[in-house]
Amino acid sequence: MRRETKRPGTHPTEITASGPVRTCVGCGSRKAQAELTRFVVGPQGGVVADRRRRLPGRGAYLCGAGCLTAALKRKALGRAFRGKAGQLDPSALGQAWE
């Protein structure tokens, strides 16, 4: 008896975008990496926006300012960085978003 294997690309909600697909930690939507803003824990221990996607370390992706609010409310950024982010300052993150 043969088991059927899932073929890549057969999932009904799969996004057909060129390049990597990432999940927004605020709303949970999946989008192309180019459409999202990456945040990382910077050298001083604070969370900073990584617009060029060049800083080392774990990244958390957000798709909009509303998602930043939702991620802070749900404490999703702290989980995404596995507790290494320290204290998150919402006003500094809002400024980094700009």
All heavy atoms as an XYZ file, in Angstrom:
725
protein
N       0.824     -1.157      0.000
C       0.000      0.000      0.000
C       0.891      1.252      0.000
O       1.808      1.362      0.780
C      -0.864      0.000      1.266
C      -2.089      0.834      1.073
S      -3.011      1.122      2.585
C      -3.887     -0.383      2.803
N       0.606      2.203     -0.880
C       1.401      3.419     -0.979
C       0.716      4.577     -0.272
O      -0.481      4.733     -0.362
C       1.580      3.818     -2.429
C       2.632      3.036     -3.126
C       2.681      3.392     -4.569
N       3.455      4.607     -4.782
C       3.641      5.136     -5.969
N       3.096      4.597     -7.028
N       4.358      6.209     -6.107
N       1.520      5.328      0.420
C       0.990      6.536      1.037
C       1.210      7.698      0.079
O       2.239      7.792     -0.576
C       1.696      6.839      2.348
C       1.331      5.870      3.425
C       1.731      6.352      4.776
N       3.142      6.735      4.875
C       3.700      7.182      5.971
N       2.983      7.306      7.067
N       4.966      7.506      6.011
N       0.235      8.573      0.047
C       0.386      9.743     -0.799
C       1.257     10.767     -0.084
O       1.121     10.989      1.111
C      -0.973     10.361     -1.100
C      -1.807      9.495     -1.998
C      -3.093     10.207     -2.395
O      -3.076     11.447     -2.478
O      -4.076      9.520     -2.610
N       2.138     11.365     -0.827
C       2.991     12.397     -0.256
C       2.478     13.760     -0.708
O       1.923     13.905     -1.796
C       4.451     12.238     -0.714
O       4.494     12.317     -2.135
C       5.013     10.913     -0.248
N       2.655     14.715      0.159
C       2.246     16.067     -0.194
C       3.285     16.674     -1.121
O       4.473     16.596     -0.869
C       2.113     16.934      1.058
C       0.947     16.561      1.901
C       0.822     17.545      3.040
C      -0.360     17.190      3.893
N      -0.514     18.118      5.003
N       2.823     17.263     -2.154
C       3.727     17.929     -3.075
C       3.840     19.403     -2.699
O       2.863     20.004     -2.281
C       3.192     17.824     -4.502
C       3.300     16.436     -5.029
C       2.901     16.442     -6.465
N       1.988     15.315     -6.660
C       1.163     15.197     -7.649
N       1.068     16.137     -8.547
N       0.402     14.147     -7.755
N       5.013     19.971     -2.873
C       5.144     21.395     -2.583
C       4.248     22.209     -3.509
O       4.096     21.900     -4.683
C       6.616     21.706     -2.854
C       7.272     20.437     -3.198
C       6.240     19.366     -3.296
N       3.657     23.234     -2.948
C       2.823     24.106     -3.760
C       1.371     23.685     -3.821
O       0.581     24.302     -4.515
N       0.984     22.640     -3.091
C      -0.399     22.190     -3.150
C      -1.237     22.723     -2.000
O      -2.426     22.505     -1.967
C      -0.476     20.652     -3.133
O       0.132     20.181     -1.950
C       0.198     20.062     -4.351
N      -0.612     23.414     -1.062
C      -1.358     23.967      0.068
C      -2.233     25.105     -0.436
O      -1.762     25.994     -1.145
C      -0.389     24.467      1.143
C      -1.049     24.687      2.451
N      -1.619     25.888      2.771
C      -1.263     23.862      3.498
C      -2.149     25.799      3.975
N      -1.939     24.581      4.434
N      -3.526     25.129     -0.102
C      -4.422     26.131     -0.673
C      -4.113     27.569     -0.275
O      -4.446     28.488     -1.003
C      -5.805     25.726     -0.154
C      -5.551     24.841      1.002
C      -4.207     24.221      0.781
N      -3.456     27.789      0.874
C      -3.170     29.158      1.295
C      -1.730     29.563      1.019
O      -1.277     30.582      1.506
C      -3.455     29.329      2.799
O      -2.621     28.424      3.516
C      -4.908     29.092      3.115
N      -1.014     28.768      0.249
C       0.387     29.090     -0.017
C       0.486     30.330     -0.898
O      -0.261     30.508     -1.848
C       1.078     27.913     -0.700
C       2.556     28.159     -0.860
C       3.290     26.905     -1.237
O       2.894     25.831     -0.802
O       4.249     27.025     -1.995
N       1.413     31.187     -0.556
C       1.610     32.426     -1.287
C       2.602     32.175     -2.410
O       3.656     31.589     -2.194
C       2.136     33.527     -0.347
C       1.116     33.775      0.749
C       2.444     34.797     -1.109
C       1.618     34.659      1.843
N       2.261     32.603     -3.594
C       3.168     32.429     -4.716
C       3.887     33.745     -4.965
O       3.486     34.562     -5.769
C       2.407     31.995     -5.978
O       1.405     32.983     -6.239
C       1.764     30.645     -5.796
N       4.911     33.986     -4.203
C       5.710     35.195     -4.338
C       7.151     34.792     -4.607
O       7.591     33.729     -4.198
C       5.633     36.019     -3.062
N       7.831     35.654     -5.311
C       9.236     35.357     -5.535
C      10.011     35.736     -4.284
O       9.795     36.779     -3.690
C       9.745     36.153     -6.734
O       9.617     37.530     -6.488
N      10.878     34.877     -3.860
C      11.675     35.135     -2.674
C      11.074     34.501     -1.436
O      10.022     33.873     -1.470
N      11.746     34.690     -0.308
C      11.300     34.085      0.946
C       9.991     34.682      1.456
O       9.689     35.846      1.215
C      12.422     34.401      1.926
C      13.524     34.990      1.151
C      13.002     35.396     -0.177
N       9.244     33.875      2.176
C       7.982     34.293      2.781
C       8.174     34.276      4.287
O       8.711     33.328      4.842
C       6.836     33.348      2.364
C       5.554     33.718      3.067
C       6.654     33.392      0.861
N       7.754     35.348      4.961
C       7.889     35.465      6.404
C       6.526     35.741      7.022
O       5.608     36.197      6.356
C       8.847     36.600      6.787
C      10.255     36.429      6.254
C      10.976     35.307      6.977
N      12.342     35.184      6.538
C      12.798     34.223      5.750
N      11.980     33.309      5.294
N      14.062     34.166      5.415
N       6.407     35.496      8.323
C       5.165     35.710      9.053
C       5.300     36.938      9.938
O       6.280     37.082     10.674
C       4.849     34.482      9.930
O       4.769     33.330      9.084
C       3.520     34.661     10.653
N       4.310     37.805      9.888
C       4.276     38.995     10.738
C       3.967     38.539     12.165
O       3.012     37.796     12.390
C       3.205     39.956     10.233
S       2.923     41.364     11.311
N       4.773     38.988     13.141
C       4.541     38.580     14.524
C       3.378     39.327     15.154
O       2.887     38.936     16.201
C       5.811     38.732     15.405
C       6.908     37.814     14.939
C       6.277     40.158     15.459
N       2.910     40.391     14.513
C       1.786     41.160     15.044
C       0.446     40.573     14.669
O      -0.414     40.343     15.518
N       0.238     40.318     13.375
C      -1.071     39.844     12.912
C      -1.063     38.400     12.440
O      -2.118     37.797     12.276
C      -1.595     40.747     11.796
S      -0.612     40.702     10.289
N       0.103     37.837     12.186
C       0.187     36.444     11.775
C       0.024     36.219     10.287
O       0.002     35.073      9.834
N      -0.065     37.278      9.489
C      -0.215     37.100      8.048
C       1.129     36.753      7.424
O       2.183     37.188      7.893
C      -0.791     38.357      7.409
O       0.113     39.423      7.531
N       1.073     35.965      6.370
C       2.287     35.567      5.662
C       2.424     36.424      4.421
O       1.498     36.526      3.624
C       2.220     34.096      5.287
C       2.226     33.192      6.501
C       2.173     31.771      6.087
N       3.214     31.566      5.084
C       3.886     30.450      4.907
N       3.601     29.419      5.635
N       4.813     30.346      3.995
N       3.597     37.035      4.273
C       3.854     37.914      3.140
C       5.277     37.708      2.657
O       6.101     37.104      3.341
C       3.669     39.379      3.541
C       2.252     39.732      3.908
C       2.112     41.196      4.172
C       0.675     41.508      4.533
N       0.456     42.931      4.695
N       5.551     38.239      1.481
C       6.910     38.192      0.956
C       7.822     39.007      1.875
O       7.404     40.026      2.435
C       6.948     38.760     -0.456
N       9.036     38.562      2.035
C       9.980     39.209      2.941
C      10.195     40.674      2.572
O      10.368     41.525      3.439
C      11.311     38.467      2.922
C      12.342     39.018      3.861
C      13.637     38.259      3.805
O      13.823     37.384      2.970
N      14.544     38.566      4.692
N      10.144     40.999      1.299
C      10.372     42.369      0.848
C       9.265     43.317      1.309
O       9.483     44.520      1.400
C      10.475     42.400     -0.673
N       8.085     42.806      1.619
C       6.968     43.636      2.047
C       6.968     43.919      3.547
O       6.193     44.744      4.013
C       5.637     42.960      1.693
C       5.415     42.754      0.222
C       4.143     41.997     -0.057
O       3.242     42.008      0.811
O       4.054     41.391     -1.119
N       7.806     43.233      4.307
C       7.819     43.349      5.760
C       9.043     44.121      6.243
O      10.041     44.232      5.541
C       7.816     41.955      6.391
C       6.623     41.076      6.032
C       6.856     39.662      6.529
C       5.358     41.640      6.614
N       8.953     44.647      7.449
C      10.076     45.332      8.087
C      10.677     44.402      9.134
O       9.965     43.841      9.955
C       9.611     46.633      8.767
O       8.970     47.454      7.787
C      10.773     47.383      9.368
N      11.988     44.249      9.095
C      12.680     43.349     10.010
C      13.163     44.120     11.226
O      13.708     45.215     11.118
C      13.877     42.721      9.304
C      14.657     41.737     10.149
C      15.762     41.101      9.309
N      16.377     40.020     10.036
C      17.632     40.051     10.504
N      18.385     41.108     10.298
N      18.123     39.024     11.157
N      12.961     43.543     12.397
C      13.461     44.095     13.658
C      14.419     43.084     14.262
O      14.183     41.873     14.196
C      12.309     44.364     14.631
C      11.498     45.579     14.272
C      10.464     45.492     13.369
C      11.786     46.804     14.845
C       9.719     46.603     13.034
C      11.046     47.921     14.523
C      10.010     47.821     13.606
N      15.519     43.570     14.844
C      16.516     42.710     15.489
C      16.919     43.330     16.821
O      16.671     44.504     17.071
C      17.782     42.510     14.620
C      17.470     41.791     13.335
C      18.463     43.821     14.340
N      17.555     42.531     17.655
C      18.151     43.048     18.884
C      19.511     43.615     18.501
O      20.381     42.900     18.012
C      18.294     41.944     19.948
C      18.979     42.487     21.191
C      16.949     41.365     20.297
N      19.677     44.923     18.694
C      20.899     45.615     18.290
C      22.063     45.341     19.215
O      21.935     44.650     20.235
N      23.206     45.905     18.888
C      24.413     45.693     19.692
C      24.286     46.177     21.138
O      24.910     45.626     22.031
C      25.488     46.500     18.962
C      24.938     46.797     17.619
C      23.454     46.714     17.710
N      23.462     47.202     21.387
C      23.296     47.713     22.747
C      22.194     46.979     23.505
O      21.898     47.317     24.638
C      22.963     49.213     22.717
C      24.131     50.094     22.333
C      24.355     50.125     20.827
O      23.462     49.842     20.051
N      25.563     50.457     20.427
N      21.545     46.001     22.881
C      20.513     45.229     23.555
C      19.100     45.702     23.300
O      18.149     45.074     23.736
N      18.928     46.801     22.601
C      17.596     47.305     22.282
C      17.122     46.791     20.926
O      17.922     46.400     20.080
N      15.826     46.817     20.718
C      15.264     46.368     19.451
C      15.329     47.531     18.461
O      14.904     48.636     18.754
C      13.804     45.899     19.643
C      13.190     45.505     18.319
C      13.758     44.731     20.612
N      15.886     47.263     17.276
C      16.026     48.283     16.238
C      15.474     47.753     14.916
O      15.449     46.545     14.675
C      17.505     48.710     16.045
C      18.046     49.386     17.278
C      18.367     47.532     15.675
N      15.039     48.678     14.072
C      14.570     48.313     12.735
C      15.782     48.060     11.849
O      16.727     48.842     11.826
C      13.708     49.418     12.154
N      15.746     46.967     11.116
C      16.838     46.595     10.214
C      16.314     46.694      8.781
O      15.919     45.703      8.181
C      17.313     45.176     10.539
C      18.491     44.751      9.687
O      19.147     45.612      9.073
O      18.748     43.533      9.634
N      16.288     47.897      8.246
C      15.712     48.137      6.916
C      16.494     47.428      5.804
O      15.916     46.958      4.854
C      15.669     49.634      6.631
C      14.870     50.412      7.620
C      13.496     50.629      7.129
N      12.762     51.458      8.104
C      11.487     51.337      8.287
N      10.807     50.468      7.592
N      10.876     52.073      9.169
N      17.820     47.370      5.938
C      18.627     46.740      4.888
C      18.777     45.235      5.071
O      19.377     44.573      4.245
C      20.002     47.392      4.840
C      19.927     48.865      4.486
C      21.278     49.508      4.366
N      22.202     49.019      5.386
C      23.515     49.040      5.260
N      24.057     49.527      4.180
N      24.280     48.590      6.225
N      18.261     44.709      6.176
C      18.330     43.273      6.481
C      19.776     42.760      6.511
O      20.098     41.720      5.957
C      17.511     42.463      5.478
C      16.041     42.753      5.545
C      15.286     41.948      4.505
N      13.879     42.227      4.581
C      13.285     43.223      3.947
N      13.986     44.043      3.209
N      11.995     43.413      4.064
N      20.632     43.513      7.181
C      22.042     43.140      7.246
C      22.547     42.872      8.662
O      23.625     42.321      8.829
C      22.910     44.248      6.640
C      22.647     44.517      5.177
C      23.211     43.403      4.320
N      23.093     43.722      2.913
C      22.206     43.181      2.106
N      21.337     42.310      2.553
N      22.165     43.509      0.839
N      21.807     43.288      9.677
C      22.282     43.100     11.046
C      22.212     41.623     11.427
O      21.303     40.906     11.006
C      21.453     43.938     12.014
C      21.593     45.450     11.866
C      20.642     46.164     12.809
C      23.022     45.876     12.128
N      23.165     41.156     12.230
C      23.162     39.747     12.620
C      22.114     39.456     13.693
O      21.648     40.350     14.390
C      24.570     39.543     13.178
C      24.967     40.888     13.675
C      24.320     41.879     12.744
N      21.768     38.204     13.812
C      20.860     37.761     14.864
C      19.471     37.425     14.366
O      19.162     37.540     13.185
N      18.645     36.979     15.301
C      17.263     36.635     14.986
C      16.492     37.869     14.575
O      16.651     38.929     15.146
C      16.566     36.025     16.198
C      16.946     34.611     16.480
C      16.119     34.057     17.608
N      14.729     33.828     17.243
C      14.294     32.782     16.569
N      15.138     31.874     16.164
N      13.009     32.628     16.300
N      15.632     37.700     13.621
C      14.797     38.800     13.176
C      13.335     38.508     13.437
O      12.906     37.360     13.433
N      12.576     39.558     13.682
C      11.125     39.473     13.803
C      10.556     40.426     12.760
O      11.046     41.544     12.598
C      10.674     39.870     15.201
N       9.545     39.998     12.054
C       9.006     40.777     10.948
C       7.636     41.336     11.294
O       6.808     40.658     11.895
C       8.912     39.896      9.698
C      10.269     39.496      9.178
C      10.919     38.371      9.663
C      10.904     40.249      8.214
C      12.166     38.017      9.191
C      12.156     39.901      7.739
C      12.779     38.781      8.227
O      14.013     38.437      7.763
N       7.415     42.593     10.872
C       6.133     43.267     11.075
C       5.714     43.898      9.758
O       6.549     44.378      8.992
C       6.249     44.347     12.149
C       6.488     43.853     13.573
C       6.874     45.002     14.471
C       5.250     43.170     14.092
N       4.387     43.935      9.518
C       3.918     44.477      8.241
C       3.338     45.879      8.352
O       3.174     46.546      7.340
C       2.920     43.533      7.579
S       1.457     43.175      8.527
N       3.039     46.368      9.529
C       2.490     47.709      9.649
C       2.566     48.229     11.071
O       2.888     47.498     12.012
N       2.242     49.517     11.229
C       2.296     50.124     12.553
C       1.249     49.514     13.487
O       1.475     49.384     14.692
C       2.101     51.632     12.446
N       0.112     49.137     12.956
C      -0.904     48.473     13.773
C      -0.423     47.130     14.278
O      -0.762     46.711     15.393
N       0.372     46.463     13.479
C       0.931     45.172     13.889
C       1.972     45.352     14.976
O       2.145     44.482     15.826
C       1.526     44.447     12.693
S       0.288     43.944     11.500
N       2.670     46.485     14.975
C       3.622     46.773     16.049
C       2.889     46.893     17.374
O       3.306     46.328     18.378
C       4.392     48.063     15.749
C       5.344     48.555     16.834
C       6.439     47.531     17.099
C       5.939     49.884     16.442
N       1.762     47.579     17.366
C       0.947     47.714     18.574
C       0.447     46.359     19.049
O       0.497     46.047     20.240
C      -0.242     48.654     18.305
O       0.262     49.890     17.807
C      -1.047     48.895     19.562
N      -0.029     45.544     18.104
C      -0.533     44.212     18.453
C       0.580     43.319     18.991
O       0.382     42.561     19.941
C      -1.185     43.561     17.232
N       1.770     43.412     18.391
C       2.903     42.592     18.849
C       3.333     42.990     20.253
O       3.684     42.131     21.069
C       4.066     42.732     17.871
N       3.318     44.292     20.558
C       3.667     44.737     21.902
C       2.620     44.297     22.913
O       2.941     43.879     24.024
C       3.827     46.259     21.930
C       5.052     46.799     21.201
C       4.988     48.309     21.103
C       6.317     46.343     21.879
N       1.357     44.371     22.521
C       0.271     43.980     23.420
C       0.320     42.482     23.732
O       0.110     42.070     24.872
C      -1.071     44.336     22.773
C      -2.260     44.061     23.647
C      -3.533     44.511     22.953
C      -4.738     44.238     23.828
N      -5.982     44.656     23.160
N       0.628     41.668     22.727
C       0.684     40.214     22.898
C       2.043     39.719     23.393
O       2.248     38.528     23.572
C       0.387     39.519     21.568
C      -1.007     39.716     21.078
C      -1.256     38.994     19.756
N      -0.309     37.912     19.556
C       0.193     37.575     18.363
N      -0.136     38.231     17.298
N       1.026     36.573     18.256
N       2.998     40.649     23.538
C       4.377     40.321     23.943
C       5.039     39.363     22.958
O       5.837     38.501     23.327
C       4.415     39.757     25.363
C       3.858     40.723     26.376
C       3.862     40.142     27.752
C       3.228     41.149     28.699
N       3.097     40.649     30.032
N       4.707     39.523     21.689
C       5.215     38.634     20.653
C       6.674     38.920     20.315
O       7.411     38.004     19.939
C       4.359     38.753     19.391
N       7.112     40.161     20.438
C       8.513     40.466     20.132
C       9.447     39.823     21.154
O      10.511     39.330     20.796
C       8.738     41.980     20.090
C       8.211     42.681     18.848
C       8.336     44.196     18.998
C       8.948     42.227     17.619
N       9.065     39.824     22.406
C       9.886     39.167     23.428
C      10.035     37.677     23.162
O      11.115     37.113     23.325
N       8.956     37.048     22.723
C       9.022     35.621     22.391
C       9.828     35.387     21.119
O      10.574     34.417     21.016
C       7.619     35.049     22.222
C       6.896     34.827     23.521
C       5.654     33.989     23.329
N       4.758     34.513     22.323
C       3.799     35.410     22.539
N       3.631     35.896     23.746
N       3.018     35.814     21.566
N       9.680     36.279     20.149
C      10.406     36.112     18.889
C      11.914     36.195     19.095
O      12.674     35.500     18.421
C       9.961     37.171     17.884
N      12.331     37.023     20.032
C      13.757     37.155     20.319
C      14.218     36.243     21.440
O      15.340     36.369     21.924
C      14.099     38.610     20.654
C      13.855     39.550     19.514
C      13.062     40.660     19.673
C      14.409     39.299     18.277
C      12.833     41.529     18.628
C      14.184     40.158     17.217
C      13.399     41.273     17.397
N      13.343     35.358     21.871
C      13.650     34.361     22.904
C      14.159     34.987     24.192
O      15.111     34.505     24.817
C      14.645     33.336     22.369
C      14.108     32.565     21.193
C      15.061     31.541     20.712
N      14.473     30.815     19.588
C      15.138     29.976     18.841
N      16.407     29.728     19.082
N      14.537     29.368     17.843
N      13.549     36.119     24.563
C      13.869     36.762     25.834
C      15.132     37.586     25.860
O      15.496     38.132     26.887
N      15.824     37.727     24.741
C      17.085     38.470     24.717
C      16.903     39.959     24.445
O      17.863     40.709     24.434
C      18.005     37.868     23.658
C      18.471     36.479     24.027
C      19.435     35.954     22.995
C      20.082     34.666     23.381
N      19.238     33.548     23.581
N      15.662     40.394     24.242
C      15.413     41.789     23.882
C      15.450     42.714     25.080
O      15.610     43.914     24.922
C      14.063     41.908     23.184
N      15.306     42.220     26.274
C      15.281     43.079     27.443
C      13.973     43.842     27.512
O      12.932     43.383     27.061
N      14.017     45.049     28.041
C      12.823     45.883     28.174
C      12.528     46.561     26.831
O      13.400     47.186     26.249
C      13.074     46.928     29.261
C      11.847     47.553     29.852
C      11.006     46.566     30.643
O      10.588     45.553     30.140
N      10.764     46.894     31.896
N      11.302     46.425     26.336
C      10.915     47.031     25.067
C      10.273     48.391     25.311
O       9.347     48.516     26.099
C       9.937     46.122     24.321
C      10.483     44.767     23.904
C       9.381     43.920     23.302
C      11.606     44.944     22.898
N      10.770     49.403     24.619
C      10.242     50.762     24.737
C       9.346     51.040     23.531
O       9.853     51.180     22.408
C      11.400     51.752     24.791
C      10.929     53.180     24.984
O       9.776     53.373     25.427
O      11.718     54.090     24.697
N       8.027     51.118     23.720
C       7.115     51.320     22.586
C       7.377     52.614     21.816
O       7.259     52.636     20.597
C       5.728     51.354     23.230
C       5.896     50.691     24.546
C       7.306     50.932     24.967
N       7.754     53.689     22.497
C       7.996     54.948     21.794
C       9.245     54.858     20.911
O       9.268     55.382     19.797
C       8.127     56.100     22.780
O       9.226     55.891     23.635
N      10.281     54.176     21.389
C      11.496     54.013     20.587
C      11.227     53.125     19.380
O      11.754     53.363     18.292
C      12.611     53.420     21.432
N      10.398     52.097     19.566
C      10.061     51.239     18.443
C       9.226     51.991     17.422
O       9.373     51.795     16.207
C       9.307     49.990     18.925
C      10.163     48.959     19.641
C       9.271     47.852     20.193
C      11.200     48.394     18.715
N       8.339     52.844     17.890
C       7.546     53.660     16.976
C       8.413     54.605     16.161
O       8.181     54.808     14.980
N       9.436     55.172     16.790
C      10.364     56.042     16.083
C      11.210     55.255     15.104
O      11.522     55.735     14.024
C      11.257     56.788     17.062
C      10.528     57.845     17.859
C      11.420     58.470     18.915
O      12.531     58.018     19.148
N      10.922     59.513     19.553
N      11.584     54.040     15.469
C      12.379     53.198     14.568
C      11.555     52.800     13.347
O      12.096     52.571     12.283
C      12.864     51.960     15.307
N      10.252     52.724     13.541
C       9.375     52.351     12.427
C       9.385     53.431     11.351
O       9.295     53.143     10.178
C       7.957     52.137     12.959
C       7.055     51.634     11.917
C       6.244     52.348     11.121
C       6.872     50.277     11.528
N       5.561     51.535     10.272
C       5.945     50.259     10.508
C       7.431     49.089     11.983
C       5.533     49.079      9.889
C       7.032     47.918     11.375
C       6.097     47.914     10.345
N       9.477     54.692     11.766
C       9.407     55.823     10.834
C      10.546     55.788      9.902
O      11.447     55.700      9.564
C       9.401     57.132     11.606
C       8.360     57.167     12.675
C       6.987     57.559     12.199
O       6.910     58.504     11.434
O       6.027     56.916     12.591
